[in-house]
Amino acid sequence: LKGAVGPTTAAIIVEPVQGEGGARSLSEQSLKALRQLCDETGTLLIFDEIQCGLGRTGKLFAYEWADGVKPDILALAKALGGGFPVGACVTSAEAGAGMTVGSHGSTYGGNPLAMAVALASMEELAKPELMDHVREVSGYFTQQFNGLKDRYPDVVVDIRGKGMLMGLKLATPNREFMQHARDQHLLIAGGGDNCVRLLPPLNLTLEEAREAVSKLEQACEAARAKAKAAA
Ligand SMILES: Cc1ncc(COP(=O)(O)O)c(C=O)c1O
């Protein structure tokens, strides 16, 4: 990355925890190194937290897991409206100096309904007890996923992600695994690097998490059976 940054580089944009790419979490060390590189070269650091932000990882912003690291620009959406379409571009005072009133027009930008919804959503997301809950339930998931990995090493090869942005890297095709989960009435997403991704609601109960794990276990059984039949 150092080699790729030159005098014409305006910014570096990364997801602190990659979503579609396969639930891959950047280490604290990497985030710190990125901040340092940007500071040294006068490059803007942009974090895309559209998927990993707003409580998803158990902190309001995923970058908060890296002590002292702050972006110059932050992209937010998804949970910002709790289902209602709204996104936001947040900047430091310095990076946003050029964004004066009227310099960035948008038909629906700042509309009162979206702003009221985002405010209500932010009020819920900013509650410390919700973040405690995310950490508790995601801790349970991690422990259970590691159990699945131990019991089904022929199906689950890696556990990834952070908080409730969770990924299982598979040895069997992820699309087929999604169908096995769907057969159990569990909807999960795909992801890069042959992963399946789980991003349940942040208010998921432990009871519901247990049910999801049990359905995933059935999906692992089905994936194993299919691989054996094909061998
Ligand atoms: C990390 C990330 N960035 C950007 C986007 C696109 O966001 P939007 O649809 O709000 O433009 C997505 C959508 O899935 C995403 O996951």
The ligand as an SDF file (V2000), in Angstrom:
LIG
                    3D

 16 16  0  0  0  0  0  0  0  0999 V2000
  -19.5310   -1.5090    2.7720 C   0  0  0  0  0  0  0  0  0  0  0  0
  -20.5720   -0.9830    1.8210 C   0  0  0  0  0  0  0  0  0  0  0  0
  -20.3670    0.1850    1.2110 N   0  0  0  0  0  0  0  0  0  0  0  0
  -21.2930    0.6960    0.3770 C   0  0  0  0  0  0  0  0  0  0  0  0
  -22.4620    0.0370    0.1090 C   0  0  0  0  0  0  0  0  0  0  0  0
  -23.4650    0.6810   -0.7890 C   0  0  0  0  0  0  0  0  0  0  0  0
  -24.2930    1.4110    0.0310 O   0  0  0  0  0  0  0  0  0  0  0  0
  -25.5480    2.2170   -0.5410 P   0  0  0  0  0  0  0  0  0  0  0  0
  -26.4520    1.1850   -1.1280 O   0  0  0  0  0  0  0  0  0  0  0  0
  -26.1290    2.8670    0.6730 O   0  0  0  0  0  0  0  0  0  0  0  0
  -25.0300    3.1730   -1.5460 O   0  0  0  0  0  0  0  0  0  0  0  0
  -22.7090   -1.1940    0.6960 C   0  0  0  0  0  0  0  0  0  0  0  0
  -23.9470   -1.9440    0.4030 C   0  0  0  0  0  0  0  0  0  0  0  0
  -24.0830   -3.1170    0.6450 O   0  0  0  0  0  0  0  0  0  0  0  0
  -21.7420   -1.7220    1.5800 C   0  0  0  0  0  0  0  0  0  0  0  0
  -21.9340   -2.9000    2.1970 O   0  0  0  0  0  0  0  0  0  0  0  0
  1  2  1  0
  2  3  1  0
  2 15  2  0
  3  4  2  0
  4  5  1  0
  5  6  1  0
  5 12  2  0
  6  7  1  0
  7  8  1  0
  8  9  2  0
  8 10  1  0
  8 11  1  0
 12 13  1  0
 12 15  1  0
 13 14  2  0
 15 16  1  0
M  END
$$$$
